[in-house]
Amino acid sequence: MEERAELPKPRFIFPPADVGDVMVEQLEFSLDHGEACTPGCLDCKRLATVRAALLRPFEGRLRK
C-alpha cells in the first residue's frame, strides 16, 4: 500500500476572532439594518429571533 504524505497543518494569518466580538458585530449589523426592507427579509427575521431570545428572561417583568 502506498504511503500518503501528511498534509501541512493550516496556519492562521490572523488569530481567530473573539466570539463575543463577533456576536456584538452581528447584533450591531442587525440593529443598523434599517426598516426599508422587503417582506420576509432574512436579516429582519434574524433580528426578531435574537430580540425575542434576549428579552425572554424579562417577559414577566415587562408585562406588569
N, C-alpha and C positions, 0 to 999 in steps of 0.2 A: 504494500500500500504506500502510495506516495505521501510524503510529509508536506504539510502546508505551512507556509511561513506565517508567523503571527502578525496580525495587523497592528500597526502602531497605535498606542493609546491616544485618544483625541486630546489635544491641548487647547485650552481656552485662551483666547487673546485677552478677553476681559473676564474678570471673576463673575460668577453668577450674581444676578441682581437679588437684593433682599426681597423676600416675599411680601413683607409689609409695604415696602415702597411700591411694588408692582400693584398691589391691591389699591393703594391710595391713588396711584396714577389712573387706574381703570375707573375708579369711582369718580375722580375729577373729570375724566373724559365723558362719562355718562351724564354727570350733572351739567356739563357745558354743552351737551349735545344740541340743545335747542328744542323749540316747540314746533318748528316748521317742518314736520315730518309727514311722511305718507302713512296712511293707516296700516297697522301691522308692522311698523318699523321694529326690527330686531333689537336695536340699541335701546329703544323706549321700553320694550318688553323686559330687557335685561335690567334696566334701571328700576322698573316696577318690582321685579323679583328681589333685587338687592334691598330696595327700600322696605319691602314687606318683612324680609328676614331681619333687617337691622331694628325695625320698630316692634317686632314680635314680643320682646321682653317687656315692653311698655304698654301693651294693648289694654290691660285692665286699668292702668293709671290714666290713660288718655281718654277713656270713655266716661270718666267721672265728671 
